[in-house]
Amino acid sequence: MNIKKVSIYLLKNKTIKVFLFLLLFSLHHNLQAQQNRVGTSGVSQFFLNDEINYFFNTTGGSINLDLGFTKAYGLSARVPYAYVFPKDENISSAHQISTMLGGWYRIPVYGTLVFFQPSLEAGIVYQSVDFVSGIEMPKSYYPDFIMQLTPALHFVPEKIFKSKIDFEVAPVYTIIPMRSNIFQCIGGRFGISYIF
């Protein structure tokens, strides 16, 4: 199969063009009509298993994007960074940076002011651990799978911010499956987003 010929055929085919136009128009119209949010959040989590012998907690922040395909559900994208506070005297520092995609479901709790929005996100976390000088171990950099469950409460004070600002408060549960163990953390997240 000649990929170049297939690509040219698809680009020249009027039916395909009309279909893509209708799909993009529908998606654009739908996204314009819903509550899409872009914002930032702060997160702090504590370890639940053997990692408590090596680390105190993780603290950091993230950039978030939520796209609502209806008023009830949508997709989320998140890029978090966290500094991992070491407990073991042989570890000088540790860091995590992730990219996650997921879905959310939005349930009104109190009119248009308070919403319950559980979300499930998964992606890749890139972790690094640096050891103190004199320790005969190389720097450790490795990617892992990450999954995060967040049953969040969202507050949209429409009278103050004209329904353009969304505040989020949420407990966060994170798992990172590894070869010999499953990294588990629990903590909290506070965020603020602009609704567009």
Long-range contacts (C-beta under 8 A, 24 or more apart in sequence): 30-69, 30-70, 31-67, 31-68, 31-69, 34-67, 34-68, 34-69, 34-70, 34-71, 34-74, 35-66, 35-68, 35-71, 35-166, 35-195, 36-65, 36-66, 36-67, 36-68, 36-74, 36-195, 36-196, 37-64, 37-65, 37-66, 37-166, 37-193, 37-194, 37-195, 37-196, 38-64, 38-65, 38-66, 38-193, 38-194, 38-196, 39-63, 39-64, 39-166, 39-168, 39-191, 39-192, 39-193, 39-194, 40-64, 40-191, 40-192, 40-193, 41-168, 41-189, 41-190, 41-191, 41-192, 42-189, 42-190, 42-191, 43-80, 43-82, 43-172, 43-187, 43-188, 43-189, 44-187, 44-188, 45-82, 45-172, 45-174, 45-185, 45-186, 45-187, 45-188, 46-185, 46-186, 46-187, 47-183, 47-184, 47-185, 48-184, 48-185, 48-186, 49-181, 49-182, 49-183, 49-184, 50-181, 51-181, 51-183, 52-87, 53-87, 53-88, 54-86, 54-87, 54-88, 54-91, 55-84, 55-85, 55-86, 55-87, 55-88, 55-91, 55-94, 56-85, 56-86, 56-87, 57-84, 57-85, 57-187, 58-82, 58-83, 58-84, 58-85, 58-96, 58-185, 58-187, 59-83, 59-85, 60-96, 64-191, 64-193, 66-104, 66-193, 68-106, 71-106, 72-105, 72-106, 72-107, 73-103, 73-104, 73-105, 73-106, 74-103, 74-104, 74-106, 75-101, 75-102, 75-103, 75-104, 76-100, 76-101, 76-102, 76-103, 76-104, 76-119, 76-121, 77-101, 78-102, 78-121, 78-123, 89-132, 90-131, 90-132, 90-135, 91-129, 91-130, 91-131, 91-132, 92-130, 92-131, 92-132, 93-129, 93-130, 94-127, 94-128, 94-129, 94-130, 95-127, 95-128, 96-125, 96-126, 96-127, 96-128, 97-125, 97-126, 98-123, 98-124, 98-125, 98-126, 98-146, 99-123, 99-124, 100-146, 100-148, 102-148, 106-154, 109-153, 112-156, 112-158, 112-163, 113-155, 113-156, 113-157, 113-158, 114-153, 114-154, 114-155, 114-156, 115-153, 115-154, 115-156, 116-151, 116-152, 116-153, 116-154, 117-152, 117-153, 117-154, 117-168, 118-149, 118-150, 118-151, 118-152, 119-149, 119-150, 119-152, 120-147, 120-148, 120-149, 120-150, 121-147, 121-148, 121-150, 122-146, 122-147, 122-148, 125-176, 127-176, 144-176, 144-177, 144-178, 144-183, 145-176, 145-177, 146-174, 146-175, 146-176, 147-174, 147-175, 147-176, 148-172, 148-173, 148-174, 148-175, 149-173, 149-174, 150-189, 152-189, 156-195, 163-195, 164-194, 164-195, 165-192, 165-193, 165-194, 165-195, 166-192, 166-193, 166-194, 166-195, 167-191, 167-192, 168-192, 168-193
